[in-house]
Amino acid sequence: MKPKYSFFNNARYALEGILAMLRYEMAFRLELLVIIPALILNFFLPLSLLEHLFLAFVLFLILIVEALNSAIESCVDLVTEEFKTKAKIAKDCASAAVFFSVLLALFSWFFVLLGLL
């Protein structure tokens, strides 16, 4: 039987997911070391509201994709501990998604900041 929806339980699950990533995912911690200062810097840049929101969005997108990547890797590890080509492909594709989100953020910040010069 499916449990009844509860906003507070779902929020708790989300917080537990964040704590799990902080505890077990080194990549997430490293990304936070770059993203948090970048978000703070964003507040002090002389940009339009839309540009501020866009720069914050691409940073949060990295964290969102990293969370999905961690979920995929955990599910794959749960299913098999042996080397399987399809498991490797799933993990590599999820990692590629993180890579693309980082590239998007770098290019976005570069071009927005280039407009300030």
GUDRENGU-405990 format. One record per residue (C-alpha): x, y, z. Coordinates in steps of 0.05 Angstrom, whole numbers, padded with zeros to 5 digits, always signed. Layout:
BEGIN
XYZ
...
This chain:
BEGIN
+00000+00000+00000
+00026+00068-00020
+00038+00115+00040
-00005+00176+00047
+00026+00241+00021
+00055+00286+00074
+00090+00351+00058
+00131+00348+00121
+00152+00276+00111
+00172+00291+00039
+00212+00352+00061
+00246+00309+00114
+00264+00257+00060
+00295+00313+00018
+00336+00338+00077
+00359+00266+00090
+00380+00262+00018
+00421+00325+00024
+00454+00299+00087
+00469+00233+00053
+00503+00269-00004
+00543+00311+00044
+00563+00249+00082
+00578+00201+00025
+00590+00241-00039
+00658+00276-00044
+00639+00307-00111
+00578+00341-00079
+00621+00370-00023
+00672+00395-00074
+00618+00426-00116
+00590+00462-00055
+00659+00490-00040
+00656+00526-00108
+00581+00539-00113
+00570+00572-00045
+00623+00626-00056
+00598+00636-00127
+00527+00646-00102
+00552+00697-00051
+00593+00732-00105
+00531+00734-00149
+00497+00781-00099
+00551+00833-00107
+00556+00833-00183
+00525+00893-00218
+00476+00853-00260
+00403+00853-00275
+00355+00811-00235
+00347+00763-00293
+00423+00754-00299
+00429+00742-00223
+00374+00690-00227
+00405+00657-00288
+00474+00651-00255
+00442+00622-00192
+00400+00574-00234
+00460+00544-00270
+00495+00533-00203
+00434+00499-00172
+00428+00457-00236
+00496+00427-00220
+00471+00406-00151
+00406+00378-00180
+00442+00337-00233
+00493+00313-00180
+00436+00289-00137
+00407+00250-00195
+00476+00222-00211
+00484+00199-00139
+00415+00166-00140
+00432+00129-00205
+00499+00106-00178
+00467+00082-00113
+00413+00043-00150
+00464+00011-00196
+00507-00009-00136
+00446-00037-00102
+00430-00081-00162
+00499-00109-00174
+00568-00108-00143
+00598-00144-00203
+00626-00108-00263
+00571-00103-00315
+00578-00063-00380
+00507-00035-00375
+00519-00014-00303
+00582+00022-00324
+00545+00056-00381
+00490+00080-00334
+00541+00108-00285
+00582+00140-00340
+00521+00173-00372
+00500+00201-00305
+00570+00229-00295
+00568+00259-00365
+00504+00295-00345
+00541+00327-00286
+00599+00345-00332
+00551+00379-00381
+00518+00418-00324
+00586+00442-00300
+00604+00463-00371
+00539+00500-00378
+00552+00538-00313
+00623+00555-00333
+00603+00581-00402
+00544+00619-00372
+00585+00653-00319
+00641+00668-00369
+00594+00702-00419
+00554+00740-00367
+00618+00765-00333
+00649+00781-00400
+00590+00828-00411
+00612+00867-00349
+00680+00884-00379
